[in-house]
Every structure is written in structure tokens, then in C-alpha cells.
Amino acid sequence: MKLLIVLLCWLLAGCEALQSNYEPYQPTEFPVLNAVGYAPIDQQPAELKSEQILMAMEASKILAYRELAEQVYGLQLNSNTSVQGASLNSIATKIKVSGVIKGAKVIKTYPVDGFYVTELELDFKLVRDLYMQSENPVHSNTLIVEPVKNF
């Protein structure tokens, strides 16, 4: 029994020594993503113009963040098509995006031609730095941020 306890302690100590020598992967380049959100001012559900502008400002910011989430996490797309006889009857498509965006910066926010516009930027170097400062970052070679090619 004592031998088993000593062997177990030796194994645990060996694993700890392996973790302390680990160096996290440091990418050489980081992508910078940009997103723009547009919201029509006149279609906001408020009576006063000033309230419509404030609501459009918030809506455009939310839509810009959604665009960033789409770029980072992708979209979940569900589509159903119905055919009756030889004719297309209906098409129903649902799109869902889900994720956490940290470190995005508002670059510009302004009204133009009846819309409120918000421009965001997400620098993955800042995202990685925030992640590494978090309480429990995962030290693994799988934390690789690949540059995203512009479309």
C-alpha cells in the first residue's frame, strides 16, 4: 500500500513538472476583423425623433456585433423547401449565430441617409491578450489563431 501511494505521488509530481515547462504558442500575425451595422432611424418604434435616433444607434451597434459574431463563429443555417407537384411551394430558412465577443472597439458611429451606422473592429491580438489574462487560460497547442483572409 505504501508503495502504491509513493508511486502515485511520483506520477503526480512528474505531471506537474511537465506543465510548468510549457510555453504557449505565440502566433506571428493576428487578423483584424471589421463589421458594420445599419439601422433605419424612421422605422424605430418611438414618437420623438431623438428617441428614434437613440434606438437606431443601439440597433446598429447590436447588428454590428452580430456581424462580428458571424465572422468569428460562423452561422448555423436551417432551411426547409417544400415542393408540391412540380412547383416550388415554400422556402423557410432560419439563421442563428451565437458567441461571445470580447475586445471589440467602436471605430465610428454616425447617421447617413436616414440610417444610423456603427463600425466595429476586432483585433485578435487583443482577444488573445484578454484570454491569456483570464482566470484559467487553457495552455495548449490548440490555441492557434489563424489569420482570416479578406473576402
Secondary structure as the mmCIF struct_conf table of DSSP 4:
data_model
#
loop_
_struct_conf.conf_type_id
_struct_conf.id
_struct_conf.beg_label_comp_id
_struct_conf.beg_label_asym_id
_struct_conf.beg_label_seq_id
_struct_conf.end_label_comp_id
_struct_conf.end_label_asym_id
_struct_conf.end_label_seq_id
HELX_RH_AL_P HELX_RH_AL_P1 LYS A 2 SER A 20
TURN_TY1_P TURN_TY1_P1 ASN A 21 ASN A 21
BEND BEND1 THR A 28 THR A 28
STRN STRN1 VAL A 32 PRO A 40
BEND BEND2 ILE A 41 ILE A 41
TURN_TY1_P TURN_TY1_P2 ASP A 42 GLN A 43
BEND BEND3 GLN A 44 PRO A 45
BEND BEND4 GLU A 47 LEU A 48
HELX_RH_AL_P HELX_RH_AL_P2 LYS A 49 TYR A 73
STRN STRN2 GLN A 76 GLN A 84
TURN_TY1_P TURN_TY1_P3 GLY A 85 ALA A 86
STRN STRN3 SER A 87 LYS A 96
BEND BEND5 GLY A 103 GLY A 103
STRN STRN4 LYS A 105 VAL A 112
TURN_TY1_P TURN_TY1_P4 ASP A 113 GLY A 114
STRN STRN5 PHE A 115 ASP A 123
HELX_RH_AL_P HELX_RH_AL_P3 PHE A 124 MET A 132
TURN_TY1_P TURN_TY1_P5 GLN A 133 GLN A 133
BEND BEND6 SER A 134 ASN A 136
BEND BEND7 SER A 140 SER A 140
TURN_TY1_P TURN_TY1_P6 ASN A 141 THR A 142
HELX_LH_PP_P HELX_LH_PP_P1 GLU A 146 ASN A 150
#
